[in-house]
Amino acid sequence: MSFFSRISGFLGEVRDEVKKVVFPSRSETLGSTVVVIVFVLILGVYLSLVDTLWFNLVGKAIR
């Protein structure tokens, strides 16, 4: 096979695979986004509390 026929075959396969892609609906995207934002906020608060606790414990241990 020539170089150009292999490229053409590859691009045809790419086009066939892209046709199979199913994008989420607007409500699914919104729901997933809300879950991610809530999780990040909870994790941020948790890590902040743990960091503060360790900072205080190490500060007391050094003194």
N, C-alpha and C positions, 0 to 999 in steps of 0.2 A: 504494500500500500504506500502511496505517496504521502508526503508530509501534509499536504493540504487536504487530502481525503480523510486522514486521521483526525485533523482538527475539525473538519466538517462533521465527522461522526461524533466526536466528543461534544461539540456544541449542540448537536441534535439530542444527545442523551441528557445534557444539562437542561435543555428546554423541556424535555419530557418529565424530568424530575421536578422542575419548578412548577409545572402544571399540577403536581400532586400536593403542593403545599396548601395547608388549610390555616388561614389566619384566624386568630381569636376575635370574637365579637367585641363590640365596644363595652358591654357590661362585664364580660370576662376580663378584659384588660383593666377596667376600672377596679374590679374586685381584687385582682392580683396586686395592683398598685397599692391599694389601701392596706392589704395584708403586709406587704413589704415595708411600707412606711411605719405601720404600727410596730412591727417586729424590730425595726431599726431604732425606734424611739425607746422601746422597752430595753433593748440591749444596751443602748447608750446610757440610760439611767442606771442599769445594773453595773456596768463597767465604771461609771462615775462613783457609785457607792463603794465598790470594791477598791478602787484606787484611793479614795479618801480614807478608808479603813486602813489599808496598808501604809499609806503615808503617815497616819497618826501612830500606828504601831511601830514603824521603823523609827520615827522621830523620838518616841519614848524610849526605845531600846538604845538609841545612840546617846541619849542624855545620861 
